[in-house]
Amino acid sequence: MLMRELVAAMDVAVFGVLADDALVDGRAVRGMFTAPWIGPPVGRLQTGIIEPQLALRDGDAVGIQKGAVVTFDGLDYEVVAIEPDGTGLTILVLRPST
């Protein structure tokens, strides 16, 4: 099995266990939501997250554009940036909708 295939299989397993349900413009996706008010600590250091983010697998991020509405945990957010990280994940940088 190629490394790429192993990583893809690992992503499926990780997202199956750790991902959250969200909607992007009404479409159901599974992603990992992070926000500064959750403040995920690493040891005694903070991670430096300054805006809410939703990490999606690249395939789930296809077609998402700036301005899309992400609904997570009953709250709406606007996509203000889309940042593929080169590892098979795309980070949606979010801003709470007003």
ZALOZA-654861 format. One line per field, with one value per residue (C-alpha): x, y, z negated; residue in one letter; residue number from 0. Coordinates in steps of 0.05 Angstrom, whole numbers, padded with zeros to 5 digits. Layout:
N
east: c(X, ...)
north: c(Y, ...)
up: c(Z, ...)
residu: c(A, ...)
num: c(NUM, ...)
This chain:
98
east: c(00000, 00026, 00038, -00017, -00066, -00046, -00055, -00123, -00145, -00119, -00158, -00222, -00211, -00192, -00249, -00297, -00281, -00260, -00298, -00359, -00422, -00430, -00467, -00436, -00489, -00538, -00493, -00474, -00399, -00354, -00298, -00258, -00283, -00235, -00246, -00206, -00260, -00250, -00176, -00145, -00084, -00021, 00015, 00020, 00020, -00041, -00044, -00051, -00118, -00148, -00210, -00257, -00237, -00265, -00216, -00244, -00215, -00198, -00252, -00305, -00281, -00290, -00336, -00336, -00324, -00312, -00378, -00407, -00446, -00421, -00469, -00438, -00471, -00530, -00488, -00474, -00406, -00382, -00323, -00271, -00212, -00199, -00130, -00110, -00052, -00020, -00032, -00101, -00138, -00169, -00179, -00240, -00226, -00291, -00323, -00385, -00446, -00480)
north: c(00000, 00069, 00121, 00165, 00108, 00096, 00169, 00171, 00110, 00142, 00206, 00166, 00133, 00197, 00238, 00181, 00186, 00258, 00300, 00342, 00349, 00416, 00447, 00488, 00525, 00471, 00413, 00364, 00356, 00326, 00370, 00390, 00456, 00498, 00567, 00613, 00611, 00535, 00551, 00482, 00483, 00445, 00434, 00504, 00539, 00562, 00543, 00614, 00605, 00673, 00658, 00599, 00547, 00484, 00433, 00390, 00336, 00367, 00328, 00356, 00427, 00425, 00481, 00520, 00594, 00655, 00679, 00609, 00599, 00546, 00524, 00489, 00475, 00519, 00580, 00610, 00631, 00663, 00633, 00689, 00649, 00580, 00551, 00483, 00460, 00412, 00350, 00333, 00381, 00449, 00499, 00544, 00608, 00632, 00695, 00693, 00717, 00778)
up: c(00000, 00018, -00036, -00005, -00013, -00085, -00102, -00068, -00108, -00172, -00156, -00148, -00216, -00252, -00223, -00238, -00312, -00325, -00274, -00289, -00247, -00213, -00155, -00099, -00061, -00084, -00062, -00118, -00129, -00183, -00207, -00267, -00296, -00337, -00368, -00413, -00467, -00470, -00477, -00466, -00511, -00493, -00558, -00588, -00521, -00482, -00409, -00385, -00350, -00342, -00300, -00295, -00244, -00214, -00186, -00130, -00086, -00019, 00016, -00031, -00019, 00057, 00080, 00015, 00026, -00017, -00044, -00053, -00117, -00166, -00220, -00279, -00346, -00328, -00311, -00243, -00217, -00152, -00115, -00109, -00084, -00056, -00070, -00042, -00086, -00036, -00079, -00053, -00099, -00084, -00140, -00135, -00174, -00202, -00231, -00274, -00235, -00263)
residu: c(M, L, M, R, E, L, V, A, A, M, D, V, A, V, F, G, V, L, A, D, D, A, L, V, D, G, R, A, V, R, G, M, F, T, A, P, W, I, G, P, P, V, G, R, L, Q, T, G, I, I, E, P, Q, L, A, L, R, D, G, D, A, V, G, I, Q, K, G, A, V, V, T, F, D, G, L, D, Y, E, V, V, A, I, E, P, D, G, T, G, L, T, I, L, V, L, R, P, S, T)
num: c(0, 1, 2, 3, 4, 5, 6, 7, 8, 9, 10, 11, 12, 13, 14, 15, 16, 17, 18, 19, 20, 21, 22, 23, 24, 25, 26, 27, 28, 29, 30, 31, 32, 33, 34, 35, 36, 37, 38, 39, 40, 41, 42, 43, 44, 45, 46, 47, 48, 49, 50, 51, 52, 53, 54, 55, 56, 57, 58, 59, 60, 61, 62, 63, 64, 65, 66, 67, 68, 69, 70, 71, 72, 73, 74, 75, 76, 77, 78, 79, 80, 81, 82, 83, 84, 85, 86, 87, 88, 89, 90, 91, 92, 93, 94, 95, 96, 97)
